[in-house]
Every structure is written in C-alpha cells, then in structure tokens.
Amino acid sequence: MTTENIKVNPRQGQVVNDIDNALAVIDPKTKTEIERIHLSEALIGPNAKPHDVILDPSGQYAYVTIIQAYNPTADLLLKISTQTFDVVESAEIGKEAITNDGERLFVTHSGADANAVSRYALDDPTLPVWESSVNTQGLNP
C-alpha cells in the first residue's frame, strides 16, 4: 500500500483496500478501524478494484475511483458520506481522479490512447457535473 491510497482528515482516515474491494475508515487518534465499507460486485462491476480516495475539503464526502476491468475507457466514481458511510451516488467518468480543490474534481484520462483532462463541478450536492475537457495534444496525462 502506498501513501497515496490513504487520505486523512482530523476525525477519520480513509484507506482504499483493492484486495478486499473495500474502503477502511480509520480513527487517526486510536489507529483503529471504525468502519469497513464493502464495495460489492453489484455496485462496482465484475473484476473492478477501488483505486484512489479523495476527500472534499469539508470532510463530508469521500470520492473513490473504481478501475473497471470491463471498461477500458472509464472509471467509476463513488461519492461516499463520511457520516453514514453510505454510497450517495455513482457515475462513470474518465480514468484516474487526481485532485479536488473543493470546487472542482479534476480527472485524467489514462491509457494507451488517453489525451485529455476533464473538470467536474462540485456545486451539485449529489454528484460531480462535467464542465469541460482539455485535449493534451497527444500527451498521455
């Protein structure tokens, strides 16, 4: 496990577990697991694996990208409440969510033919909304 798979806010940390298809929620003070969110095949698809977790600045939601083996052009994005630990929404997006500035979610499209970075607005309280994509002129972001 690399440190990029762990995100922490003052109340809890989230760790992506791609072997168990789960998101572990850790109490950073006691270093104990307080919740394990299982990501079932019915939710994420066959042979899919959680990959990244990004917290919004308020700490209310964790966004988890799911690598979909059956879909080489899109990942699944899950929006998970950090209070109830429920999946609030899901949507197919490009490949590899990389950062969240609190207002937008930036997503790179990776893979052999990838050449774009997309921006999603976080104004919608239920799900990121696509705003635009930038063509990287053949450079794989």
N, CA, C and O of each residue as an XYZ file, in Angstrom:
564
protein
N       0.853     -1.172      0.000
C       0.000      0.000      0.000
C       0.896      1.231      0.000
O       1.877      1.295      0.742
N       0.559      2.195     -0.825
C       1.317      3.435     -0.873
C       0.550      4.519     -0.137
O      -0.655      4.399      0.088
N       1.258      5.580      0.237
C       0.614      6.655      0.990
C      -0.431      7.382      0.161
O      -1.318      8.017      0.732
N      -0.361      7.315     -1.176
C      -1.366      7.984     -1.987
C      -2.737      7.323     -1.865
O      -3.736      7.914     -2.276
N      -2.809      6.121     -1.314
C      -4.079      5.432     -1.130
C      -4.702      5.731      0.224
O      -5.742      5.163      0.559
N      -4.083      6.617      1.015
C      -4.579      6.947      2.350
C      -4.858      8.442      2.407
O      -3.991      9.250      2.074
N      -6.057      8.810      2.827
C      -6.414     10.214      2.997
C      -6.951     10.383      4.412
O      -7.715      9.548      4.897
N      -6.540     11.485      5.085
C      -6.904     11.681      6.488
C      -7.486     13.073      6.681
O      -6.987     14.049      6.121
N      -8.539     13.156      7.475
C      -8.996     14.437      7.987
C      -8.889     14.315      9.512
O      -8.573     13.228      9.996
N      -9.137     15.372     10.289
C      -8.926     15.266     11.737
C      -9.759     14.191     12.437
O      -9.362     13.692     13.490
N     -10.907     13.831     11.864
C     -11.795     12.869     12.523
C     -11.615     11.433     12.062
O     -11.866     10.500     12.824
N     -11.181     11.246     10.814
C     -11.062      9.894     10.287
C     -10.149      9.869      9.075
O      -9.949     10.879      8.401
N      -9.605      8.705      8.818
C      -8.799      8.481      7.626
C      -9.471      7.428      6.767
O     -10.154      6.544      7.285
N      -9.284      7.513      5.466
C      -9.836      6.532      4.548
C      -8.692      5.823      3.838
O      -7.754      6.461      3.360
N      -8.777      4.501      3.774
C      -7.747      3.700      3.127
C      -8.425      2.790      2.111
O      -9.309      2.010      2.468
N      -8.020      2.883      0.857
C      -8.545      2.011     -0.180
C      -7.887      0.650     -0.047
O      -6.664      0.548      0.045
N      -8.706     -0.400     -0.036
C      -8.210     -1.771      0.037
C      -8.660     -2.483     -1.229
O      -9.798     -2.945     -1.320
N      -7.753     -2.571     -2.218
C      -8.149     -3.155     -3.501
C      -8.216     -4.677     -3.471
O      -8.818     -5.277     -4.362
N      -7.620     -5.309     -2.482
C      -7.704     -6.769     -2.379
C      -9.088     -7.190     -1.898
O      -9.667     -8.139     -2.427
N      -9.620     -6.490     -0.900
C     -10.939     -6.815     -0.350
C     -12.072     -6.004     -0.975
O     -13.228     -6.161     -0.581
N     -11.758     -5.133     -1.951
C     -12.760     -4.236     -2.540
C     -13.523     -3.501     -1.445
O     -14.742     -3.613     -1.321
N     -12.768     -2.753     -0.662
C     -13.364     -2.051      0.479
C     -12.666     -0.714      0.698
O     -11.566     -0.469      0.203
N     -13.341      0.130      1.449
C     -12.762      1.373      1.938
C     -12.759      1.265      3.457
O     -13.820      1.199      4.077
N     -11.581      1.247      4.056
C     -11.471      1.180      5.514
C     -11.449      2.592      6.060
O     -10.748      3.458      5.538
N     -12.221      2.823      7.116
C     -12.272      4.124      7.779
C     -11.558      3.961      9.117
O     -11.924      3.112      9.930
N     -10.532      4.788      9.335
C      -9.646      4.661     10.485
C      -9.788      5.875     11.397
O      -9.883      7.005     10.918
N      -9.802      5.645     12.704
C      -9.715      6.724     13.682
C      -8.228      7.054     13.824
O      -7.469      6.220     14.318
N      -7.785      8.257     13.403
C      -6.357      8.563     13.432
C      -5.766      8.672     14.845
O      -4.561      8.499     15.027
N      -6.609      8.957     15.838
C      -6.099      9.062     17.209
C      -5.812      7.692     17.803
O      -4.768      7.479     18.419
N      -6.756      6.754     17.613
C      -6.584      5.422     18.210
C      -5.946      4.433     17.248
O      -5.541      3.339     17.641
N      -5.861      4.833     15.970
C      -5.311      3.973     14.917
C      -6.071      2.649     14.806
O      -5.484      1.594     14.568
N      -7.386      2.733     14.985
C      -8.233      1.549     14.858
C      -9.251      1.764     13.738
O      -9.633      2.893     13.430
N      -9.670      0.678     13.154
C     -10.679      0.734     12.102
C     -12.046      0.936     12.739
O     -12.452      0.175     13.618
N     -12.757      1.979     12.284
C     -14.085      2.247     12.845
C     -15.202      1.807     11.897
O     -16.355      1.674     12.306
N     -14.855      1.586     10.642
C     -15.855      1.137      9.671
C     -15.135      0.539      8.469
O     -14.036      0.970      8.117
N     -15.754     -0.447      7.846
C     -15.262     -1.006      6.592
C     -16.435     -0.975      5.620
O     -17.464     -1.612      5.846
N     -16.265     -0.224      4.536
C     -17.304     -0.081      3.532
C     -16.996     -1.066      2.413
O     -16.057     -0.864      1.642
N     -17.781     -2.122      2.326
C     -17.571     -3.134      1.295
C     -18.173     -2.651     -0.015
O     -19.310     -2.180     -0.054
N     -17.406     -2.772     -1.074
C     -17.832     -2.332     -2.391
C     -18.144     -3.580     -3.211
O     -17.255     -4.167     -3.828
N     -19.397     -3.973     -3.209
C     -19.813     -5.232     -3.812
C     -19.690     -5.208     -5.333
O     -19.661     -4.146     -5.955
N     -19.618     -6.402     -5.916
C     -19.577     -6.525     -7.373
C     -20.829     -5.922     -8.000
O     -20.764     -5.347     -9.086
N     -21.962     -6.051     -7.328
C     -23.200     -5.455     -7.838
C     -23.077     -3.930     -7.941
O     -23.689     -3.316     -8.815
N     -22.295     -3.324     -7.059
C     -22.099     -1.874     -7.061
C     -21.021     -1.438     -8.045
O     -21.227     -0.492     -8.805
N     -19.864     -2.120     -8.042
C     -18.715     -1.638     -8.815
C     -18.451     -2.412    -10.101
O     -17.662     -1.965    -10.934
N     -19.096     -3.561    -10.278
C     -18.915     -4.338    -11.500
C     -17.935     -5.478    -11.316
O     -17.210     -5.527    -10.323
N     -17.912     -6.401    -12.278
C     -17.038     -7.571    -12.182
C     -15.569     -7.201    -12.358
O     -15.221     -6.384    -13.210
N     -14.720     -7.807    -11.547
C     -13.262     -7.619    -11.603
C     -12.832     -6.162    -11.465
O     -11.755     -5.788    -11.931
N     -13.657     -5.343    -10.832
C     -13.325     -3.935    -10.613
C     -12.576     -3.791     -9.290
O     -12.739     -4.611     -8.386
N     -11.760     -2.754     -9.182
C     -10.949     -2.524     -7.982
C     -10.973     -1.055     -7.589
O     -10.823     -0.185     -8.446
N     -11.162     -0.766     -6.292
C     -11.018      0.631     -5.851
C      -9.569      1.067     -6.025
O      -8.646      0.277     -5.828
N      -9.375      2.337     -6.397
C      -8.019      2.786     -6.715
C      -7.575      3.997     -5.905
O      -6.539      3.944     -5.242
N      -8.326      5.069     -5.944
C      -7.950      6.304     -5.246
C      -9.094      6.753     -4.356
O     -10.257      6.431     -4.600
N      -8.745      7.503     -3.320
C      -9.756      8.145     -2.490
C      -9.352      9.600     -2.316
O      -8.194      9.911     -2.037
N     -10.334     10.491     -2.486
C     -10.113     11.928     -2.353
C     -11.206     12.467     -1.440
O     -12.385     12.188     -1.656
N     -10.827     13.233     -0.425
C     -11.806     13.839      0.477
C     -12.135     15.245      0.021
O     -11.258     15.967     -0.452
N     -13.410     15.646      0.160
C     -13.723     17.034     -0.101
C     -13.223     17.857      1.095
O     -13.069     17.315      2.189
N     -12.968     19.150      0.901
C     -12.398     19.956      1.980
C     -13.231     19.994      3.257
O     -12.682     20.176      4.344
N     -14.547     19.827      3.145
C     -15.394     19.853      4.346
C     -15.298     18.552      5.134
O     -15.681     18.505      6.303
N     -14.791     17.499      4.504
C     -14.716     16.203      5.162
C     -16.028     15.441      5.153
O     -16.131     14.391      5.787
N     -17.045     15.949      4.440
C     -18.351     15.294      4.422
C     -18.429     14.121      3.456
O     -19.225     13.202      3.647
N     -17.594     14.156      2.413
C     -17.659     13.104      1.399
C     -16.267     12.608      1.027
O     -15.292     13.359      1.024
N     -16.211     11.335      0.718
C     -15.025     10.732      0.130
C     -15.403     10.328     -1.290
O     -16.443      9.706     -1.507
N     -14.561     10.679     -2.251
C     -14.764     10.269     -3.635
C     -13.778      9.136     -3.905
O     -12.572      9.303     -3.723
N     -14.287      7.987     -4.337
C     -13.449      6.818     -4.579
C     -13.544      6.451     -6.049
O     -14.641      6.288     -6.583
N     -12.386      6.321     -6.713
C     -12.393      5.855     -8.093
C     -12.277      4.340     -8.096
O     -11.567      3.746     -7.285
N     -12.993      3.737     -9.029
C     -13.007      2.294     -9.197
C     -12.502      1.994    -10.601
O     -13.067      2.485    -11.578
N     -11.447      1.194    -10.714
C     -10.950      0.773    -12.017
C     -11.847     -0.360    -12.493
O     -11.972     -1.388    -11.828
N     -12.467     -0.163    -13.642
C     -13.380     -1.150    -14.203
C     -12.663     -1.966    -15.264
O     -12.325     -1.446    -16.327
N     -12.426     -3.254    -14.978
C     -11.713     -4.123    -15.915
C     -12.461     -4.276    -17.229
O     -11.840     -4.417    -18.282
N     -13.788     -4.248    -17.180
C     -14.590     -4.454    -18.376
C     -14.773     -3.175    -19.186
O     -15.324     -3.223    -20.286
N     -14.325     -2.035    -18.668
C     -14.494     -0.762    -19.352
C     -13.154     -0.027    -19.399
O     -12.810      0.683    -18.453
N     -12.393     -0.185    -20.483
C     -11.064      0.429    -20.549
C     -11.060      1.934    -20.721
O     -10.001      2.552    -20.618
N     -12.212      2.552    -20.982
C     -12.238      3.995    -21.221
C     -12.811      4.805    -20.069
O     -12.770      6.035    -20.108
N     -13.349      4.143    -19.036
C     -13.957      4.913    -17.947
C     -13.761      4.208    -16.610
O     -13.769      2.980    -16.529
N     -13.588      4.999    -15.582
C     -13.616      4.523    -14.205
C     -14.989      4.849    -13.639
O     -15.750      5.629    -14.211
N     -15.280      4.244    -12.523
C     -16.494      4.558    -11.783
C     -16.092      5.469    -10.638
O     -15.071      5.230     -9.992
N     -16.861      6.494    -10.376
C     -16.627      7.396     -9.251
C     -17.754      7.201     -8.251
O     -18.930      7.326     -8.594
N     -17.386      6.893     -7.006
C     -18.363      6.757     -5.929
C     -18.243      7.954     -5.006
O     -17.138      8.374     -4.664
N     -19.369      8.497     -4.608
C     -19.419      9.567     -3.609
C     -19.952      8.925     -2.334
O     -21.078      8.429     -2.316
N     -19.147      8.929     -1.257
C     -19.487      8.233     -0.021
C     -19.558      9.229      1.123
O     -18.646     10.034      1.314
N     -20.643      9.172      1.883
C     -20.806     10.034      3.050
C     -19.843      9.579      4.145
O     -19.774      8.391      4.461
N     -19.100     10.526      4.722
C     -18.191     10.180      5.824
C     -18.923     10.147      7.164
O     -18.330      9.801      8.185
N     -20.216     10.506      7.167
C     -21.003     10.409      8.399
C     -21.768      9.085      8.477
O     -21.774      8.421      9.514
N     -22.415      8.709      7.361
C     -23.230      7.484      7.356
C     -22.506      6.301      6.739
O     -22.918      5.156      6.923
N     -21.427      6.567      6.006
C     -20.639      5.551      5.295
C     -21.430      4.894      4.172
O     -21.098      3.787      3.749
N     -22.467      5.561      3.687
C     -23.265      5.069      2.577
C     -22.752      5.652      1.270
O     -22.253      6.777      1.240
N     -22.874      4.886      0.186
C     -22.597      5.407     -1.146
C     -23.787      6.285     -1.519
O     -24.918      5.809     -1.619
N     -23.514      7.571     -1.723
C     -24.562      8.547     -2.010
C     -24.917      8.521     -3.495
O     -26.093      8.544     -3.856
N     -23.902      8.473     -4.350
C     -24.093      8.487     -5.797
C     -22.919      7.796     -6.458
O     -21.876      7.582     -5.840
N     -23.102      7.447     -7.729
C     -22.014      6.908     -8.526
C     -22.173      7.379     -9.965
O     -23.284      7.661    -10.414
N     -21.060      7.464    -10.684
C     -21.097      7.872    -12.086
C     -19.848      7.362    -12.780
O     -18.785      7.265    -12.166
N     -19.975      7.036    -14.064
C     -18.799      6.703    -14.851
C     -18.138      8.000    -15.281
O     -18.798      8.941    -15.721
N     -16.819      8.027    -15.144
C     -16.029      9.205    -15.504
C     -14.842      8.735    -16.323
O     -14.760      7.557    -16.669
N     -13.922      9.634    -16.639
C     -12.692      9.253    -17.329
C     -11.842      8.408    -16.410
O     -12.345      7.859    -15.430
N     -10.598      8.299    -16.700
C      -9.694      7.487    -15.913
C      -8.930      8.342    -14.915
O      -8.473      9.438    -15.240
N      -8.794      7.827    -13.687
C      -7.881      8.386    -12.688
C      -8.235      9.766    -12.144
O      -7.690     10.762    -12.620
N      -9.113      9.855    -11.181
C      -9.356     11.124    -10.491
C      -8.082     11.489     -9.738
O      -7.506     10.636     -9.064
N      -7.627     12.748     -9.837
C      -6.340     13.069     -9.236
C      -6.374     14.126     -8.153
O      -5.538     14.078     -7.250
N      -7.285     15.069     -8.190
C      -7.253     16.108     -7.167
C      -8.628     16.741     -6.999
O      -9.491     16.634     -7.870
N      -8.808     17.388     -5.882
C     -10.078     18.042     -5.569
C      -9.736     19.353     -4.873
O      -9.170     19.345     -3.780
N     -10.076     20.476     -5.495
C      -9.784     21.777     -4.899
C     -10.955     22.312     -4.074
O     -10.932     23.460     -3.630
N     -11.973     21.483     -3.869
C     -13.144     21.898     -3.115
C     -14.260     22.435     -3.984
O     -15.422     22.436     -3.579
N     -13.914     22.891     -5.179
C     -14.911     23.394     -6.114
C     -15.033     22.511     -7.337
O     -16.096     22.427     -7.952
N     -13.929     21.846     -7.691
C     -13.893     21.009     -8.886
C     -13.123     19.731     -8.611
O     -12.251     19.677     -7.743
N     -13.467     18.707     -9.373
C     -12.744     17.445     -9.343
C     -12.065     17.310    -10.696
O     -12.732     17.365    -11.729
N     -10.754     17.135    -10.706
C     -10.011     17.006    -11.953
C      -9.714     15.534    -12.194
O      -9.300     14.817    -11.283
N      -9.930     15.091    -13.426
C      -9.796     13.677    -13.770
C      -8.919     13.554    -15.009
O      -9.189     14.185    -16.031
N      -7.867     12.741    -14.919
C      -7.074     12.456    -16.107
C      -7.657     11.232    -16.782
O      -8.251     10.369    -16.135
N      -7.481     11.169    -18.069
C      -7.909     10.004    -18.840
C      -6.637      9.248    -19.185
O      -5.859      9.698    -20.027
N      -6.413      8.104    -18.544
C      -5.172      7.377    -18.765
C      -5.415      6.175    -19.661
O      -6.550      5.754    -19.882
N      -4.336      5.646    -20.159
C      -4.413      4.510    -21.064
C      -3.653      4.829    -22.334
O      -3.176      5.948    -22.520
N      -3.543      3.853    -23.195
C      -2.719      3.991    -24.397
C      -3.143      5.147    -25.289
O      -2.290      5.807    -25.881
N      -4.441      5.407    -25.398
C      -4.930      6.449    -26.292
C      -5.442      7.686    -25.553
O      -6.147      8.511    -26.135
N      -5.091      7.814    -24.284
C      -5.601      8.927    -23.479
C      -4.938     10.227    -23.889
O      -3.744     10.255    -24.186
N      -5.713     11.309    -23.906
C      -5.148     12.607    -24.256
C      -5.971     13.765    -23.717
O      -6.049     14.816    -24.354
N      -6.593     13.586    -22.541
C      -7.432     14.665    -22.028
C      -7.428     14.692    -20.501
O      -7.149     13.696    -19.833
N      -7.748     15.869    -19.983
C      -8.022     16.061    -18.567
C      -9.393     16.718    -18.492
O      -9.642     17.721    -19.161
N     -10.282     16.155    -17.678
C     -11.639     16.696    -17.550
C     -11.824     17.357    -16.198
O     -11.164     17.008    -15.219
N     -12.737     18.321    -16.166
C     -13.051     19.041    -14.943
C     -14.537     18.862    -14.640
O     -15.385     19.041    -15.515
N     -14.841     18.505    -13.387
C     -16.213     18.322    -12.926
C     -16.491     19.325    -11.811
O     -15.669     19.485    -10.908
N     -17.641     20.005    -11.860
C     -18.046     20.940    -10.808
C     -18.624     20.163     -9.641
O     -19.273     19.134     -9.831
N     -18.387     20.658     -8.425
C     -18.920     20.026     -7.219
C     -20.063     20.840     -6.612
O     -20.395     20.667     -5.440
N     -20.667     21.729     -7.413
C     -21.798     22.533     -6.928
C     -23.012     21.666     -6.619
O     -23.743     21.936     -5.666
N     -23.228     20.634     -7.415
C     -24.358     19.725     -7.225
C     -24.106     18.910     -5.963
O     -23.079     18.236     -5.878
N     -24.994     18.945     -4.987
C     -24.754     18.238     -3.733
C     -24.837     16.719     -3.852
O     -24.495     16.006     -2.909
N     -25.287     16.219     -5.000
C     -25.414     14.767     -5.125
C     -24.343     14.120     -5.978
O     -24.037     12.943     -5.787
N     -23.758     14.868     -6.925
C     -22.795     14.244     -7.833
C     -22.023     15.292     -8.621
O     -22.594     16.316     -8.999
N     -20.742     15.061     -8.877
C     -19.989     15.981     -9.730
C     -20.619     16.088    -11.125
O     -21.138     15.111    -11.665
N     -20.559     17.285    -11.687
C     -21.130     17.551    -13.004
C     -19.993     17.951    -13.946
O     -19.209     18.847    -13.630
N     -19.903     17.287    -15.103
C     -18.853     17.578    -16.068
C     -18.940     19.019    -16.532
O     -20.018     19.503    -16.877
N     -17.791     19.713    -16.541
C     -17.726     21.083    -17.042
C     -17.023     21.149    -18.382
O     -17.555     21.715    -19.337
N     -15.824     20.574    -18.462
C     -15.062     20.654    -19.705
C     -13.926     19.640    -19.694
O     -13.601     19.042    -18.669
N     -13.339     19.471    -20.870
C     -12.150     18.636    -21.008
C     -11.118     19.414    -21.808
O     -11.463     20.202    -22.689
N      -9.855     19.187    -21.495
C      -8.754     19.827    -22.206
C      -7.983     18.745    -22.927
O      -7.559     17.764    -22.317
N      -7.798     18.922    -24.236
C      -7.013     17.972    -25.014
C      -5.541     18.275    -24.778
O      -5.097     19.412    -24.938
N      -4.788     17.245    -24.396
C      -3.355     17.425    -24.092
C      -2.481     17.214    -25.322
O      -1.275     17.000    -25.199
N      -3.081     17.274    -26.500
C      -2.364     17.189    -27.758
C      -1.499     15.938    -27.871
O      -0.335     16.006    -28.266
N      -2.078     14.812    -27.522
C      -1.381     13.536    -27.681
C      -0.499     13.143    -26.521
O       0.045     12.039    -26.513
N      -0.338     14.026    -25.527
C       0.451     13.688    -24.354
C      -0.432     12.932    -23.379
O      -1.506     13.412    -23.017
N       0.000     11.772    -22.954
C      -0.778     10.969    -22.017
C      -0.652     11.587    -20.638
O       0.428     11.552    -20.047
N      -1.744     12.159    -20.105
C      -1.658     12.820    -18.813
C      -1.443     11.812    -17.715
O      -1.344     12.185    -16.546
